[in-house]
Amino acid sequence: MDIIKVLEDLVSFNTINNKENKEIVDYIEKILNSIGFITECKKRYLVMSYGKNPKLAFIGHTDTVEYIDMWDTNPFKLTKKDDKLYGLGSCDMKSNIAGFIKALSEIDLKKLSSGIKLFFTYSEETDFEGINEVITDGHSFPEYILVGEPTDNIIVTGCKGLVECKLNFRGIKAHSSTPFKGKSANSSCINFLVELEKFYNENIKKDENKVYEVPYTTMNIGIINGGSAINSVSAYCEATVDFRIAKDEHIEIIENKINELAEKYDCKATFLQKVKTWFNKIDFIENNDTANYITEASMVKGKRMILGTGPVTAHEVNEYITEESLEKIVKQYKEIIEKICR
């Protein structure tokens, strides 16, 4: 099996917002059927398996982020320059799907004592709808779970948690020359966020967890959008805020504070995501590296590992990986399969 050809094919599918989801799922299914895997479920996601009593699962999402017109190459055509392979999704994470398929093709599956399950999901880049549908549909996961996100060939065994919240403020529109006749949604939003950030700095940020590279819970104000004219008091304002959680107890503290401020500033607070931290030790992995971002590993339970190609250029213009990293990931995946399933 030519892994470069497989990756080239995967990159050629436009899976931004799952546009060619069916086509890429059909392609993956056909390849895996040819090496002995059976299809357990095929919807917008794909579940396949080989053997009985599966002990290892691989999870990979097929969707990619959008791209902008600053690319030097065609994002949907895998382009090689020196040792670099450019293409949308080449890093995040189609190279890892290709790498795991290649690893499976090089192993004598009949000699494995434990089976393998494969999950190919959608909408990971937006709202994790794919993996959540897999879970809602009642699919079981084996003891070990490998998630193929880009890590520059470093095995990650823990991740921060997440709180995402959307804030909607309502005001009363008036002319800017008589602002006392109205109520500024923008001002409410600003005062809310200033008070929330002050609370965060005094009560959350200082409470560290040294397991993570960034050892504290982070706060980010992602979007602020309000008002309709420079000379009008704003009647609406929307903002989003996210926290990457270092300690699970921070989730409830943040939620309570946001709800308290929402009542004070006449705001509707909608929590989009609340995800707990996870960290596990695996006997054959010496180092216990962690990540500050969220992956589908946070949605499932088991002995979880995140491992993929690099360098980590996910979501970047001219996204790429190196051939060396791609070759290495195949060897790493084969080692993990053999250690767990042999």
C-alpha positions as CSV (number, residue, x, y, z in Angstrom):
1,M,0.0,0.0,0.0
2,D,1.4,3.4,-1.0
3,I,0.7,5.7,2.0
4,I,1.5,8.8,0.0
5,K,-1.2,7.8,-2.6
6,V,-3.7,7.2,0.3
7,L,-2.9,10.6,1.8
8,E,-3.1,12.2,-1.6
9,D,-6.6,10.7,-2.1
10,L,-7.8,11.7,1.4
11,V,-6.6,15.3,0.9
12,S,-8.4,15.5,-2.4
13,F,-11.8,15.2,-0.7
14,N,-13.2,18.6,0.3
15,T,-14.4,17.8,3.8
16,I,-14.8,21.4,5.1
17,N,-18.0,21.3,7.1
18,N,-18.3,17.6,6.0
19,K,-19.0,18.6,2.4
20,E,-17.7,15.4,0.9
21,N,-18.2,13.3,4.0
22,K,-19.9,10.4,2.1
23,E,-17.2,10.2,-0.5
24,I,-14.4,10.0,2.0
25,V,-16.2,7.5,4.2
26,D,-16.8,5.3,1.2
27,Y,-13.1,5.5,0.2
28,I,-11.9,4.5,3.7
29,E,-14.4,1.7,4.0
30,K,-13.3,0.2,0.6
31,I,-9.6,0.2,1.6
32,L,-10.3,-1.4,5.0
33,N,-12.7,-4.0,3.5
34,S,-9.9,-5.0,1.2
35,I,-7.6,-5.9,4.2
36,G,-10.3,-7.8,6.1
37,F,-12.2,-5.2,8.2
38,I,-15.9,-5.5,8.4
39,T,-18.3,-2.6,8.5
40,E,-20.3,-2.4,11.8
41,C,-22.1,0.8,11.2
42,K,-22.1,3.3,8.4
43,K,-24.0,6.6,8.7
44,R,-22.3,10.0,8.6
45,Y,-19.7,8.2,10.7
46,L,-18.1,4.9,10.1
47,V,-17.4,2.0,12.5
48,M,-15.3,-0.9,11.4
49,S,-13.7,-3.9,13.2
50,Y,-11.4,-6.9,12.8
51,G,-11.4,-9.9,15.1
52,K,-13.1,-10.7,18.3
53,N,-12.8,-9.1,21.7
54,P,-11.3,-5.8,20.5
55,K,-8.8,-4.3,22.9
56,L,-7.7,-1.2,20.9
57,A,-9.7,1.5,19.1
58,F,-8.5,4.1,16.7
59,I,-10.5,7.4,16.3
60,G,-10.0,9.7,13.4
61,H,-12.1,12.6,12.2
62,T,-12.5,13.2,8.4
63,D,-13.5,16.9,8.4
64,T,-11.1,19.8,8.2
65,V,-11.2,23.5,9.0
66,E,-11.8,26.1,6.3
67,Y,-8.9,27.6,4.4
68,I,-8.2,31.2,3.1
69,D,-6.8,32.3,-0.2
70,M,-3.3,32.8,1.1
71,W,-2.1,29.2,0.3
72,D,0.9,28.8,-2.0
73,T,-0.5,25.5,-3.3
74,N,-3.9,23.9,-4.0
75,P,-5.2,22.9,-0.6
76,F,-6.9,19.9,-2.1
77,K,-3.9,18.6,-3.9
78,L,-1.1,17.0,-1.9
79,T,2.0,18.8,-2.9
80,K,5.6,17.7,-2.1
81,K,8.3,20.3,-1.6
82,D,11.6,18.8,-0.4
83,D,10.5,16.6,2.7
84,K,7.3,18.5,3.2
85,L,3.8,17.3,2.2
86,Y,1.4,20.3,1.9
87,G,-2.4,20.0,1.8
88,L,-5.5,20.9,3.8
89,G,-5.9,18.2,6.5
90,S,-2.4,16.8,5.8
91,C,-1.6,17.4,9.5
92,D,-5.0,17.6,11.1
93,M,-5.6,14.7,10.6
94,K,-5.8,12.8,7.3
95,S,-2.1,11.8,7.5
96,N,-2.9,9.9,10.7
97,I,-5.8,8.1,9.1
98,A,-3.5,7.2,6.3
99,G,-0.8,6.2,8.7
100,F,-3.0,3.9,10.7
101,I,-4.4,2.2,7.6
102,K,-0.9,1.7,6.4
103,A,0.1,0.2,9.8
104,L,-2.8,-2.2,9.6
105,S,-1.9,-3.3,6.1
106,E,1.7,-4.2,7.2
107,I,0.6,-6.4,10.2
108,D,-0.5,-10.0,10.0
109,L,-3.9,-9.4,11.5
110,K,-4.6,-13.1,11.8
111,K,-1.8,-13.4,14.4
112,L,-3.4,-10.8,16.7
113,S,-5.0,-12.3,19.9
114,S,-7.3,-9.2,20.3
115,G,-9.4,-7.4,17.8
116,I,-9.4,-3.8,16.7
117,K,-12.2,-1.2,16.2
118,L,-12.0,1.8,14.0
119,F,-14.1,5.0,14.4
120,F,-14.2,7.6,11.6
121,T,-16.1,10.7,12.7
122,Y,-17.3,14.0,11.4
123,S,-17.7,17.6,12.7
124,E,-14.8,17.4,15.1
125,E,-13.6,20.8,14.0
126,T,-16.9,22.4,15.0
127,D,-19.0,20.8,17.7
128,F,-17.9,17.1,18.1
129,E,-21.3,16.1,16.7
130,G,-19.8,13.0,15.1
131,I,-18.2,11.4,18.2
132,N,-21.3,12.4,20.3
133,E,-23.5,10.6,17.8
134,V,-21.3,7.5,18.0
135,I,-21.7,7.5,21.8
136,T,-25.5,8.2,21.7
137,D,-25.9,5.3,19.3
138,G,-24.5,3.0,22.0
139,H,-21.2,1.9,20.3
140,S,-18.8,0.4,22.8
141,F,-15.1,1.3,23.1
142,P,-12.3,-1.1,23.9
143,E,-9.9,-0.8,26.8
144,Y,-7.3,1.2,24.9
145,I,-8.2,4.2,22.7
146,L,-5.8,5.9,20.2
147,V,-6.8,9.3,18.8
148,G,-4.9,10.3,15.7
149,E,-4.5,14.1,16.3
150,P,-1.2,15.8,15.3
151,T,1.3,15.7,18.1
152,D,4.7,15.7,16.3
153,N,5.0,12.0,17.0
154,I,4.8,12.5,20.8
155,I,2.4,10.3,22.7
156,V,0.0,12.5,24.8
157,T,-1.8,10.9,27.7
158,G,-3.8,13.8,29.2
159,C,-5.7,16.9,28.2
160,K,-7.2,20.0,29.8
161,G,-10.9,20.4,30.1
162,L,-13.1,23.1,28.5
163,V,-15.9,25.5,29.3
164,E,-17.4,27.4,26.3
165,C,-20.1,30.0,26.8
166,K,-22.1,32.3,24.6
167,L,-23.4,35.5,26.2
168,N,-26.4,37.5,24.8
169,F,-27.1,41.0,26.2
170,R,-30.3,42.9,25.4
171,G,-30.5,46.7,25.7
172,I,-32.9,49.5,24.6
173,K,-32.0,51.4,21.5
174,A,-31.9,55.2,21.7
175,H,-30.1,58.1,20.0
176,S,-26.5,58.6,21.2
177,S,-27.3,62.2,22.1
178,T,-29.8,61.0,24.7
179,P,-28.3,57.8,25.9
180,F,-30.2,58.0,29.2
181,K,-33.4,57.1,27.3
182,G,-31.9,53.7,26.4
183,K,-29.9,50.9,27.8
184,S,-26.5,49.9,26.3
185,A,-26.1,46.2,25.7
186,N,-22.5,46.9,24.8
187,S,-21.8,48.5,28.1
188,S,-23.4,45.6,29.9
189,C,-21.2,43.2,28.0
190,I,-18.1,45.2,28.7
191,N,-18.8,45.5,32.4
192,F,-19.7,41.8,32.6
193,L,-16.4,40.7,30.9
194,V,-14.3,43.1,33.1
195,E,-15.9,41.7,36.2
196,L,-15.5,38.1,35.0
197,E,-11.9,38.5,34.1
198,K,-11.1,40.1,37.4
199,F,-12.8,37.2,39.2
200,Y,-10.8,34.8,37.0
201,N,-7.4,36.4,37.7
202,E,-8.1,36.5,41.5
203,N,-9.7,33.1,42.0
204,I,-8.9,30.7,39.1
205,K,-5.6,31.5,37.4
206,K,-3.5,31.2,40.5
207,D,-4.8,27.7,41.2
208,E,-2.3,25.7,39.1
209,N,-1.9,22.0,38.0
210,K,1.7,21.3,37.1
211,V,0.7,18.3,35.0
212,Y,0.1,20.7,32.1
213,E,2.6,22.7,30.0
214,V,0.4,25.8,30.7
215,P,-0.3,24.9,34.3
216,Y,-3.3,27.1,34.9
217,T,-6.8,27.4,33.6
218,T,-6.8,30.0,30.7
219,M,-9.5,32.4,29.8
220,N,-10.2,33.8,26.3
221,I,-12.8,36.3,25.1
222,G,-13.2,35.0,21.5
223,I,-16.0,37.2,20.0
224,I,-17.7,40.5,20.8
225,N,-20.3,41.7,18.4
226,G,-22.9,44.4,19.3
227,G,-24.7,47.5,18.2
228,S,-25.9,48.8,14.9
229,A,-24.6,52.3,14.4
230,I,-22.1,54.7,15.9
231,N,-24.8,57.2,16.9
232,S,-27.2,54.6,18.5
233,V,-27.3,53.0,21.9
234,S,-26.8,49.3,21.3
235,A,-29.9,47.2,21.7
236,Y,-28.0,43.9,21.5
237,C,-24.5,42.5,22.0
238,E,-23.1,38.9,21.8
239,A,-19.9,37.6,23.2
240,T,-18.2,34.3,23.6
241,V,-15.7,33.2,26.2
242,D,-13.8,30.0,26.7
243,F,-11.7,28.5,29.5
244,R,-9.2,25.7,29.1
245,I,-9.6,23.9,32.4
246,A,-6.6,22.8,34.5
247,K,-8.7,21.4,37.4
248,D,-12.2,20.0,37.2
249,E,-13.4,22.0,40.2
250,H,-12.9,25.2,38.2
251,I,-15.8,24.2,35.9
252,E,-18.5,24.6,38.6
253,I,-16.8,27.8,40.0
254,I,-16.8,29.4,36.6
255,E,-20.3,28.3,35.8
256,N,-21.7,29.7,39.0
257,K,-19.9,33.1,38.5
258,I,-21.2,33.4,35.0
259,N,-24.7,32.7,36.1
260,E,-24.4,35.2,38.9
261,L,-23.2,37.9,36.5
262,A,-25.8,37.0,33.9
263,E,-28.5,37.8,36.4
264,K,-26.8,41.1,37.4
265,Y,-26.4,42.3,33.8
266,D,-29.6,41.0,32.3
267,C,-27.7,38.4,30.1
268,K,-28.7,35.0,28.7
269,A,-25.7,32.7,29.2
270,T,-25.6,29.5,27.1
271,F,-23.0,26.9,27.9
272,L,-21.9,25.3,24.7
273,Q,-19.3,22.9,26.1
274,K,-18.4,21.6,29.5
275,V,-15.7,19.0,29.3
276,K,-13.7,17.6,32.2
277,T,-9.9,17.1,32.2
278,W,-8.4,13.6,31.8
279,F,-5.1,12.1,32.5
280,N,-4.1,8.4,32.5
281,K,-0.9,6.5,32.8
282,I,-0.2,3.6,30.4
283,D,2.3,0.9,31.4
284,F,4.3,0.9,28.2
285,I,4.5,4.6,27.9
286,E,7.4,6.2,29.8
287,N,6.7,9.9,29.5
288,N,3.3,11.4,30.3
289,D,2.9,14.4,28.0
290,T,-0.3,16.4,28.1
291,A,-2.1,18.8,25.7
292,N,-3.8,22.1,26.3
293,Y,-6.4,21.6,23.5
294,I,-9.5,19.4,23.3
295,T,-9.9,16.3,21.2
296,E,-12.3,13.4,20.8
297,A,-10.3,11.7,23.5
298,S,-12.1,13.9,26.0
299,M,-15.5,12.5,24.9
300,V,-14.8,8.8,25.5
301,K,-13.6,6.7,28.5
302,G,-10.7,4.2,28.6
303,K,-7.0,4.2,28.5
304,R,-6.5,7.1,26.1
305,M,-3.6,8.1,23.9
306,I,-3.2,10.9,21.4
307,L,-0.6,10.4,18.7
308,G,0.0,11.8,15.3
309,T,2.3,13.4,12.7
310,G,4.1,16.7,12.7
311,P,5.2,19.4,12.8
312,V,1.9,20.6,14.3
313,T,0.7,23.0,11.6
314,A,-3.1,22.4,12.2
315,H,-5.3,25.2,11.1
316,E,-2.4,27.1,9.5
317,V,-2.0,28.5,6.0
318,N,0.1,26.0,4.0
319,E,-0.6,23.2,6.4
320,Y,2.0,20.4,6.0
321,I,3.8,17.4,7.6
322,T,7.1,15.9,6.8
323,E,7.7,12.5,5.1
324,E,9.9,11.5,7.9
325,S,7.1,12.1,10.4
326,L,4.7,10.1,8.3
327,E,7.1,7.2,8.1
328,K,7.7,7.3,11.8
329,I,3.9,7.4,12.7
330,V,3.4,4.1,10.8
331,K,6.1,2.5,12.9
332,Q,4.7,3.9,16.1
333,Y,1.1,2.8,15.3
334,K,2.4,-0.7,14.5
335,E,4.2,-0.9,17.8
336,I,1.1,0.2,19.7
337,I,-1.1,-2.3,17.9
338,E,1.4,-5.2,18.5
339,K,1.9,-4.3,22.2
340,I,-1.8,-4.2,22.9
341,C,-3.3,-6.8,20.6
342,R,-0.5,-9.3,20.0
